[in-house]
Amino acid sequence: MRILVTGGAGFIGSALVRQLVLREGAAVLVVDKLTYAGDRRSLRDCEGRPGFAFLEADIADGERMATAMREFRPDAVMHLAAESHVDRSIAGAAPFIHTNVVGTFALLEAARGHWLDLDPAARAAFRFLHISTDEVFGSLGPEGAFTETTPYDPRSPYSASKAASDHLVRAWHETYGLPTLVTNCSNNYGPFHFPEKLIPLVILNALEGKPLPVYGDGANVRDWLFVEDHVSALIAVLRRGRPGGTYNVGGRSERRNLAVVETVCDLLDRLAPDGQGSRRRLITFVTDRPGHDRRYAIDPSLIEGELGWRAAETFESGIEKTVRWYLDNEWWWRPLREQKYAGERLGLLAGK
Ligand code: NAD
């Protein structure tokens, strides 16, 4: 299969590309703008492999996307390119509208042009898989879980821009017949996760004896999924999902943020003791994020029942793999972390 993957230098995209190139034998063209969140080093095991190609480009550049489709002739597009960090969207929403909304539109149009050029058999087999988030559904009370029919209720600039992109993708199916698929997934964690996100930030701060920031009272609940389980779900949806369909993806692993941070502390105390007692001493509560959704939880019954997919990792097994990966792969995170702190000193981050 020939698959065009947008955002393939990011956290989830690079895990997907490693799986497709190294284990599934697919031909992959990665299209990525290499923003602060994209890093070609995450794809170093794929570089030079037969079938792997990389195009540095902005998905909102419709002409370049049309050329990429014409030259690569994909059987499928897997669309992961996005601005993805909620705090950054609060500080400045413009890049989120550009990439998530305008970029998705430009990519849909390029994909539609390519799809119309295919012969009937290839046209029927073509798929456009749009990767989205459970944050489009808003916040839950203490009970219940998001299903595929939960009404949209986005509450941050990030989730609003992702909701807009989901609607565009569904409209391209309903209006033009493009064989689209949408997945809405819960919070991912795992190797190659950018160091500003909660779990890597906690691992790396704890290793360096720095404060571990927890928003509000730490009681916000997220439903965690190991990134390789997300990748196996995406491949299942691509192969067997119903065109026009939506699938919620989650690991049935709800945890309070404070419990996540405590688990990481305890794992590091076991795997890399610092001789100064429990790292829980570093936990620091900070002012809550505006509009911070209280609880997200995914009901993955549809993808489990219809496609036979199930998360392979529990939160406990996945988080231990993740902590061990950060301990073993300083070559990857150290330069990113130093850049980040250099940026903070210069007042370049968080909209300052
Ligand atoms: P990420 O921020 O790690 O990676 C995004 C990638 O997109 C980067 O490589 C970046 O360079 C690229 N990119 C950004 N703007 C671009 C543009 N205009 N043109 C081309 N490339 C561009 O994100 P991620 O965490 O890997 O998330 C991937 C997708 O999955 C996103 O669509 C996100 O909304 C969705 N998602 C993420 C999570 C999560 O927990 N991380 C959960 C559910 C859904």
Residues whose N, C-alpha, C, O or C-beta is under 5 A from the ligand:
A	BS01	NAD	G7 A9 G10 F11 I12 G13 V31 D32 K33 L34 T35 A37 G38 D39 A57 D58 I59 A60 H79 L80 A81 A82 E83 S84 T99 G103 I131 S132 T133 C185 S186 N187 N188
